[in-house]
Amino acid sequence: MFYVLNGRKLKRYIWAVAGLLLAAGVIYTEKDNITVFAPQMPAAVYSVPTEQKIVALTFDISWGDKRAEPIIEVLKEKGVKEATFFLSSPWVQSHPEIVKKIMDAGFEIGSHGHKHDFYTKMSDDEIRSQIRTAESIIASVTGKRPRLIRMPNGDFDKRVLQIASELGYTVIQWDTDSLDWMNIGTEKIIRRVVSRAHPGDIILMHASDSSKQTHEALPVIIDQLREKGYTFVSVSRLLAQTEVQGKSVQDRPGMAPSEPQAPMEM
C-alpha cells in the first residue's frame, strides 16, 4: 500500500508538471496573439505604419477669419479632396459660415477642444467638461459629433488620454510639424514638410490668423509631395488603413508648441 500511494502521488505530480510545461509552451508560442487581448492603454496617434504613400494634411483653427478660406481655396484648386480641420468650439460658434465652407468642400472636422488651455493642469471633471462642451458646440453647427480630437497646445498625459478615450475620442498628434505658426518663411515651411513627410504621416499646419504664410506654402507643398508620389487622405481614412502607431506617454504634460492665441471670451 505504501508504494501504491506514493506511485499515485508521483503520477499526479508528473501530470501536474506536464500540464504546467504545456501551458508555458502555449503561452510562449502564442504570446503575440495573447497580448492582443490584454488591456491596451489609450495612446495618441502620431502616424500610421503603412507602405502606401499617403499622408494627412491637418489644420488647427482657434481664432481669426482671414486665413481659413484662402487655405480652403488652395486645397480645392489643387484638387485635394481630403484633409482634416481641428476646430476649437468658440471659433466654430463665431464662424459657422466658414465651418460650412469646410464641410461643403468635403473636408473632415475634428475637435480642438473648448478653452485653448493646458488640459494636464485641469481636474478630471474640468477635462470632461471641456471635451463635452466642445463636442456639443461643434455638433450643433455641423450636425455631427466629432470623434477625433487634437488637444490645445498638443498638451496631454495618460490621464487626459484616458478621459478622452472614455468619451469616445482618438487623440491625434503629428509626426511632421510645419512650424507655420512661427512664420519662419514660406521656403522653410515647404522644406520642413516635404523633407520630413513619410508614408502614413500626419502633418501639422494651422489656419488661424497668426499663421500668415501657410496659404502661400501650401500649393508648393502639395505639388512637391505629389511629385514624390504622395496622395492626400483624411485622418480617419489614414487610421482605417492599418494599425495606428502610438507613442508611450509619461505621466506628465506632453506639451508641444502652439500658435499664438488671440484673446477669447470662453
Residue pairs with C-beta under 8 A, 6 or more apart in sequence:
27 34
41 158
41 161
41 162
42 158
42 161
42 162
42 164
42 165
42 171
43 161
43 171
43 244
43 246
43 247
43 248
43 249
44 156
44 161
44 171
44 172
44 173
44 246
44 247
44 249
44 254
45 170
45 171
45 172
45 173
45 202
45 239
45 244
45 245
45 246
46 173
46 174
46 175
46 202
46 245
46 246
46 247
47 175
47 198
47 200
47 201
47 202
47 245
48 200
48 202
48 238
48 239
48 241
48 242
48 243
48 244
48 245
49 200
49 242
49 243
49 245
50 199
50 200
50 241
50 242
51 199
52 199
52 200
52 241
53 199
53 228
53 229
53 230
53 231
54 199
54 200
54 230
54 231
54 232
54 233
54 238
54 241
55 197
55 198
55 199
55 200
55 201
55 202
55 203
55 225
55 230
55 231
55 232
55 233
55 238
56 82
56 83
56 84
56 201
56 202
56 203
56 232
56 233
56 234
56 235
56 237
56 238
57 75
57 80
57 83
57 84
57 203
57 205
57 232
58 83
58 84
58 85
58 86
58 150
58 172
58 174
58 202
58 203
58 204
58 205
58 235
59 68
59 71
59 83
59 84
59 85
59 86
59 205
59 206
59 207
59 214
60 85
60 86
60 112
60 150
60 204
60 205
60 206
60 207
60 208
60 258
60 259
61 68
61 85
61 86
61 87
61 88
61 91
61 112
61 206
61 207
61 208
62 87
62 88
62 90
62 91
62 112
62 116
62 152
62 208
62 259
62 261
62 264
63 88
63 91
63 208
63 209
63 210
63 261
63 262
63 264
64 208
64 209
64 210
64 262
65 95
65 98
65 209
66 209
67 206
67 207
67 208
67 209
67 211
67 212
67 214
67 215
68 95
68 98
68 101
68 102
68 207
68 208
69 98
69 101
70 215
71 207
71 214
71 215
71 218
72 98
72 101
72 102
72 105
72 107
74 215
74 218
74 219
74 222
75 83
75 105
75 107
75 218
75 222
76 105
77 219
78 218
78 219
78 222
78 223
80 222
80 232
81 106
81 232
82 106
82 107
82 108
82 232
82 233
82 234
82 237
83 107
83 108
83 232
83 234
84 107
84 108
84 109
84 110
84 148
84 172
84 234
84 235
84 236
85 102
85 107
85 108
85 109
85 110
85 207
86 109
86 110
86 111
86 112
86 148
86 149
86 150
86 172
87 99
87 102
87 109
87 110
87 111
87 112
87 138
88 112
88 113
88 114
88 116
88 134
88 152
89 111
89 112
89 113
89 114
89 133
89 134
89 135
89 136
89 137
89 138
90 114
90 115
90 137
90 264
90 265
90 266
91 112
92 99
92 137
92 138
92 141
92 142
93 137
93 141
96 141
99 109
99 141
99 142
102 109
103 109
103 142
107 234
108 148
108 234
108 235
108 236
109 138
109 142
109 144
109 146
110 146
110 147
110 148
110 149
110 150
110 172
110 235
111 131
111 134
111 135
111 138
111 146
111 148
111 149
111 150
111 169
112 134
112 149
112 150
112 152
113 119
113 130
113 131
113 134
113 149
113 150
113 151
113 152
114 130
114 131
114 133
114 134
114 137
114 266
115 130
115 152
115 264
115 266
116 152
116 153
116 258
116 261
116 264
117 130
117 152
117 153
118 152
118 153
118 155
118 253
118 255
119 127
119 130
119 151
119 152
119 155
119 156
119 160
120 155
120 156
120 157
120 159
120 160
120 252
120 253
120 254
120 255
121 253
122 130
124 159
124 163
127 159
127 160
127 163
127 164
128 163
128 167
131 149
131 163
131 164
131 167
131 169
132 167
134 146
134 149
135 145
135 146
135 167
138 145
138 146
139 145
139 146
146 169
147 168
147 169
147 170
147 236
148 169
148 170
148 172
148 235
148 236
149 164
149 169
149 170
149 171
149 172
150 171
150 172
150 173
151 160
151 164
151 171
152 258
153 255
153 256
153 257
153 258
154 173
154 174
154 254
154 255
154 256
154 257
154 258
155 253
155 254
155 255
155 256
156 164
156 171
156 249
156 253
156 254
157 249
157 250
157 251
157 252
157 253
157 254
158 249
158 250
158 251
159 251
160 171
161 171
161 249
164 170
164 171
165 171
170 239
172 202
172 235
173 202
173 247
173 256
174 202
174 203
174 204
175 196
175 198
175 201
175 202
175 203
176 192
176 193
176 196
176 197
176 198
176 201
176 202
176 203
176 204
177 192
177 204
177 256
177 257
178 189
178 192
178 193
178 203
178 204
178 205
178 206
178 214
178 217
179 188
179 189
179 192
179 257
180 189
180 205
180 206
180 211
180 213
180 214
180 217
181 206
181 208
181 210
181 211
181 257
181 258
181 259
181 260
182 257
183 210
183 211
183 212
183 213
184 192
184 213
185 213
186 213
186 216
186 217
186 220
189 213
189 214
189 217
189 221
190 217
190 220
190 221
190 224
193 203
193 205
193 217
193 221
193 225
194 221
194 224
194 225
194 228
197 203
197 225
197 228
197 230
200 238
200 241
200 242
200 245
202 235
202 238
205 211
205 214
205 218
206 214
206 259
207 214
208 259
209 262
210 259
210 260
210 261
210 262
211 259
222 232
225 232
